[in-house]
Amino acid sequence: MDTNKIILKWYDKEKRNLPWRESDKNIIDVYKVWISEIMLQQTTVSVVIPYFQRFILRFPDINILAKAKIEDVLTYWAGLGYYSRARNLHKCAKNIVENYNSIFPEKYETLINLPGIGDYTASAICAIAYNQHEVAVDVNVKRVISRINNKQNLSNIEIKKLAKKILSLERSGDFNEAIMDLGSKICKAKDPKCTICPLNKICRVFKYNKKALLNINGKNIFKKKIIKYGNCYVIGREKDNKLFFVRRPNRGLLGGMLSFPSSLWVEDKNNIPNDNILKNFILHANIKNCVHHTFSHFKLILNIYEINIDEEINIEGEWIKREDAIHQLPSLMKKVASII
Ligand code: SF4
């Protein structure tokens, strides 16, 4: 049996039920495909599902998303991380409404020029929503294709070329989803389930190079993350029981999100730089506790300083009641809020 037929046969029996795969009368909703693929970048399926469901309820189509305020979009993204994705999503929705009559373009070359859409998302939309002969190379696809060919350190272009050799012409979208599901359920990075894998008879790494299954692309999957340190200031105002928040700069981690003021995050815990205005607070503040948080490429330990004041602060920001701010905060800042 051809490789793609084996993969699709397995997929028809084992595919994951995911909310963005639900369709009316078998018509795939390109809007849902787009939102899900953007959310799934750097984030696992189980984390994305509740965010996706809330997001679709609030922004059920591209016109509603385009008309929404960015702060509202960020609120529904709060906790999902990589906030530039949400800002680009919003820009992209406006662009499609204004320039493409609210209809998602079908051509890869057009899609790739839209805000926040790179090769992966353009390929996923072409393949999954429009059933075109494309392959979206995510980490699962990369792992499965590398392993069945017994090759390491392949570029995305090389992975794509190899995948296209076995791609189903009639069911390109399903083929893409099938490889992603196989990578997630069977051909896992650690401890792949080769004995029950539908591809074990043709998989070259399983046949010839089992020791390569210990890692992927030569990277040590147990590599330790670096640790960064920072200070975070929870400033309360007693007269109206509000807390002081700032908006983080658009560029960088937690970009554009509501946050408690904090210092830069650095690797030297003895030299945490402090903003001059905030530095004074340390003198009067109580160290409340530490918050530990793990980002994809480093761990963060934040010292939390808590202080109550009644004067104005000379920093751009806003006073908000805790209960009104909490749902707008990214996960790290929710953790900070939870200990005060
Ligand atoms: S046989 Fe093992 S390594 Fe090969 S594709 Fe299947 S799970 Fe992955």
Residues whose N, C-alpha, C, O or C-beta is under 5 A from the ligand:
A	BS01	SF4	V144 R147 I186 C187 P192 K193 C194 C197 L199 N200 C203 F206
